[in-house]
Amino acid sequence: MDTITLGTVEITRVVELPAKGRPRERVFPDVPVEHWQAHENWLAPTFLDPAADEIRLVIQTWLIRSEGRTILIDTGVGNDRERPAMPAFHHLNTHYLGELAAAGIRPQDVDTVICTHVHSDHVGWNTRLTDDGEWRPTFPNAQYVISRADFDYWNPANGHRTRSGPRMANVFEDSVAPVHRAGQTVLWEGDHYDIDARLRIEPAPGHTPGSSVVWLRSGSDRAVFAGDLLHSPLQIVEPDDCPSFDEDEPRARESRGRALGEAADRRALLFPAHFPGPGAAEVQRVGDRFAVKEWAAWR
């Protein structure tokens, strides 16, 4: 299991679904193939399979041990979900809780769950299906920190028309509403929300209205957990390239550019949600653009 320590904070990578190819044209339908070809020499084979014309994505979460507390950033897809418009996520039966156990964590040990945004592959293990057919919080002692903007946007009662449409069917009902009914949600808003002295959530809208990033500061070390601001390292060097999953592409581009600039200026390790292989990278400015300076060194 991959672990890295920044200052006094330990970060463990917990994989729910290993890297798998997704059709490039479906994930990035508006990105010219020439962008991929220009960077194929370093994207392939870890992030890009040119022969199959697929990008490679992993479903993973980040386990943080900070100030004696256990924190999860995002919770993956979850088991037993009705996801008719998302076949890859439909009726899964993964060993995610076993992976947490291998890291020494039981569900009752988790103090805080941070949802970088409300999408099916980031809130799934918020809940699990009990024997009585009810969705209950997976982590009974945790506060679930969710942006109010996303909570309101994806709540079917509010009737928003969304780009994701059927892909978000049942997600709010089985993965968000149950923890809210249990009184375990913190719906944050404003320009930041502090988890503790080392972890701060900041808004990064565009992918969803309430998309956020989590900044870590411990000693001289910095990191940013970027959620779905990036789906491929291509977006580090081509930050204007957007996937089909962004609700608001102009705002997503703005948030991505700002996060990359701050990560480069602060020398922060960048942890996107879906990068396979090294999973995280330090980025640097190259003129008015960005590049990978160094990939993460796990132990």
C-alpha positions in Angstrom: 0.0 0.0 0.0 1.4 3.4 -1.1 2.2 5.8 1.7 4.0 9.2 1.8 4.7 11.5 4.8 4.6 15.3 4.4 5.7 17.0 7.6 3.8 15.2 10.3 0.9 14.1 8.1 0.8 10.6 6.6 -1.0 10.0 3.3 -2.0 6.5 2.2 -3.4 5.7 -1.2 -6.4 3.4 -1.1 -7.5 2.0 -4.4 -11.0 0.8 -5.0 -10.8 0.0 -8.7 -7.4 -0.4 -10.4 -6.4 1.4 -13.6 -8.6 0.7 -16.5 -8.8 2.1 -20.0 -11.7 4.4 -21.0 -12.4 5.6 -24.6 -10.5 8.8 -25.2 -13.2 10.3 -27.4 -15.8 9.6 -24.7 -13.9 11.1 -21.8 -12.3 14.0 -23.8 -14.6 14.4 -26.8 -13.6 18.0 -27.6 -9.8 17.7 -27.2 -7.9 17.4 -30.5 -6.1 14.0 -30.9 -3.0 16.0 -31.7 -2.7 17.1 -28.1 -2.5 13.5 -27.1 -0.1 12.6 -29.9 2.2 15.5 -28.9 2.7 14.1 -25.4 2.4 10.4 -26.1 6.1 9.8 -25.3 5.5 10.4 -21.6 1.8 9.8 -21.2 2.0 6.2 -22.6 1.6 3.6 -21.3 0.7 4.6 -17.7 -1.9 7.3 -18.6 -2.6 6.6 -22.3 -3.0 3.5 -24.4 -2.5 4.7 -27.9 -3.2 1.4 -29.6 -6.6 1.1 -27.9 -7.2 4.9 -28.1 -8.0 4.9 -24.4 -6.9 6.9 -21.4 -6.3 5.1 -18.1 -8.1 6.0 -14.9 -8.1 4.6 -11.4 -10.7 5.0 -8.7 -8.9 5.8 -5.4 -9.2 7.7 -2.2 -6.7 9.3 0.1 -6.4 8.3 3.8 -4.9 11.1 5.9 -3.6 10.8 9.4 -3.3 14.3 10.8 -3.1 15.5 14.4 -4.3 12.1 15.7 -7.3 12.1 13.5 -8.2 9.8 10.6 -9.6 11.6 7.5 -10.8 10.3 4.1 -10.7 12.4 1.0 -13.5 11.0 -1.2 -15.0 7.6 -0.9 -15.1 6.1 -4.4 -18.0 4.3 -6.1 -19.3 2.0 -3.4 -21.0 -1.4 -3.6 -24.6 -2.4 -4.6 -25.4 0.8 -6.4 -28.1 1.2 -9.1 -26.1 3.1 -11.8 -28.0 2.2 -15.0 -26.3 5.0 -17.0 -22.9 4.2 -15.6 -22.3 0.4 -16.4 -18.8 0.4 -15.0 -20.2 1.5 -11.6 -23.4 -0.6 -11.7 -23.8 -3.2 -8.9 -20.2 -3.2 -7.9 -18.8 -5.5 -5.3 -15.4 -4.3 -4.4 -13.0 -4.9 -1.5 -12.7 -1.3 -0.5 -13.3 -1.8 3.2 -10.8 -4.6 3.1 -8.3 -2.2 1.6 -9.0 0.3 4.5 -8.5 -2.6 6.9 -5.2 -3.4 5.4 -4.2 0.2 6.2 -5.3 -0.4 9.8 -8.5 1.5 9.6 -12.0 0.2 10.6 -15.1 2.2 9.6 -15.6 3.4 13.2 -12.1 4.9 13.2 -12.8 7.5 10.6 -13.3 11.0 12.1 -13.9 13.0 8.9 -14.9 12.3 5.3 -14.2 15.1 2.9 -16.1 15.0 -0.4 -14.2 17.1 -2.9 -17.5 17.1 -4.9 -20.7 15.2 -5.4 -20.2 12.7 -8.2 -20.9 9.0 -8.2 -17.2 7.9 -7.9 -16.4 10.3 -5.0 -19.3 9.7 -2.6 -20.2 6.0 -3.0 -18.7 4.6 0.2 -20.4 7.4 2.2 -23.0 4.7 2.8 -23.5 1.0 2.6 -26.6 -1.1 2.1 -27.7 -2.9 5.3 -29.5 -6.2 5.6 -32.8 -4.4 6.1 -32.4 -2.7 2.6 -31.6 0.7 4.0 -28.6 2.9 3.1 -26.7 3.8 6.3 -23.5 5.8 6.9 -20.5 3.6 6.4 -18.4 5.6 8.9 -20.7 6.0 12.0 -18.5 8.4 13.9 -17.5 10.6 11.0 -18.5 14.1 10.0 -19.1 14.2 6.2 -17.9 17.5 4.9 -19.8 18.5 1.7 -20.1 21.8 -0.1 -23.5 23.3 0.2 -23.4 24.3 -3.4 -23.1 20.7 -4.5 -25.6 19.5 -1.9 -28.2 21.9 -3.3 -27.3 21.4 -7.0 -27.6 17.6 -7.0 -30.6 17.4 -4.7 -33.4 16.2 -7.0 -35.9 18.2 -5.0 -34.4 21.4 -6.5 -35.0 20.4 -10.1 -31.6 21.5 -11.6 -30.9 20.7 -15.2 -27.4 19.2 -15.3 -24.9 18.2 -17.9 -24.5 14.8 -16.2 -28.2 14.1 -16.4 -28.9 10.3 -16.1 -25.3 9.6 -15.0 -26.2 11.0 -11.6 -29.4 8.9 -11.1 -29.8 7.7 -7.5 -26.4 9.2 -6.4 -27.9 11.8 -4.1 -30.5 9.5 -2.8 -28.2 6.6 -1.8 -24.9 8.3 -1.0 -25.7 11.8 0.3 -29.2 12.0 1.7 -28.7 9.1 4.2 -25.7 10.8 5.9 -27.6 14.1 6.0 -30.6 12.4 7.6 -28.3 10.8 10.1 -27.1 14.3 11.2 -23.5 13.6 10.1 -23.1 16.3 7.4 -21.3 19.6 7.6 -22.4 21.7 4.6 -19.7 24.2 4.2 -19.7 27.4 2.2 -17.7 30.6 1.8 -14.0 30.9 0.7 -12.7 28.1 2.9 -13.3 25.5 5.6 -10.6 24.4 8.0 -10.5 20.7 8.9 -7.6 21.2 11.3 -4.5 23.4 11.5 -3.0 21.5 8.5 -5.9 20.9 6.2 -8.1 23.5 4.5 -10.8 23.1 1.9 -11.2 25.8 -0.8 -13.7 26.2 -3.6 -12.6 25.2 -7.1 -15.9 25.3 -9.0 -16.6 24.2 -12.6 -16.4 20.5 -12.6 -19.4 20.8 -10.3 -20.7 24.0 -8.7 -19.2 22.9 -5.4 -16.0 21.3 -6.5 -13.2 21.9 -4.0 -9.6 21.3 -3.4 -8.0 20.4 -0.1 -4.7 22.1 0.8 -2.3 20.5 3.2 0.4 22.5 5.0 2.7 20.7 7.4 6.1 22.1 8.3 7.7 23.1 5.0 5.7 20.6 3.0 2.7 21.4 0.9 0.2 19.4 -1.0 -3.1 19.9 -2.8 -5.8 17.2 -3.3 -7.4 18.4 -6.5 -10.3 16.0 -6.9 -11.5 16.1 -10.5 -9.8 19.3 -11.6 -7.7 17.0 -13.7 -8.5 13.5 -15.2 -5.2 13.2 -17.1 -1.7 14.6 -16.8 -2.3 16.0 -20.2 -4.3 18.8 -18.4 -1.1 19.9 -16.6 0.4 20.9 -19.9 -2.9 21.7 -21.6 -5.0 23.1 -18.8 -7.7 24.4 -21.2 -8.6 20.8 -22.1 -11.8 19.7 -20.5 -13.5 16.3 -20.1 -17.1 15.6 -20.8 -17.8 15.5 -17.1 -17.4 19.3 -16.4 -20.6 21.0 -15.6 -19.2 24.4 -16.4 -16.1 24.3 -18.6 -15.1 28.0 -18.4 -15.1 27.9 -14.6 -13.4 24.5 -14.6 -10.5 26.0 -16.8 -10.2 28.9 -14.4 -10.1 26.7 -11.3 -7.6 24.3 -12.9 -5.3 27.1 -13.9 -5.4 28.7 -10.5 -4.8 25.4 -8.7 -1.9 24.6 -11.0 -0.3 28.0 -10.5 -0.7 27.9 -6.7 0.7 24.3 -6.7 3.7 25.4 -8.7 4.3 28.5 -6.7 4.0 26.7 -3.3 6.0 23.7 -4.5 3.0 21.6 -3.5 2.5 18.0 -4.4 -0.5 17.7 -6.6 -2.9 14.7 -5.9 -5.6 14.4 -8.6 -8.3 11.8 -7.9 -7.8 9.5 -10.9 -4.1 9.4 -11.9 -2.8 5.8 -12.0 0.9 5.0 -11.7 2.7 7.5 -9.5 -0.6 9.2 -8.8 0.8 12.6 -7.7 3.3 15.1 -9.1 5.1 18.3 -8.4 4.4 20.8 -11.1 6.4 23.7 -12.3 5.9 26.8 -14.4 7.4 26.8 -17.9 6.8 30.3 -19.3 3.0 30.8 -19.1 2.3 27.0 -19.0 3.0 24.1 -16.6 4.9 20.8 -16.7 5.6 17.8 -14.5 8.7 18.5 -12.5 8.8 15.3 -10.5 6.5 12.4 -9.8 5.6 11.4 -6.2 8.0 9.0 -4.4 5.9 6.6 -2.4 7.1 4.0 0.1 
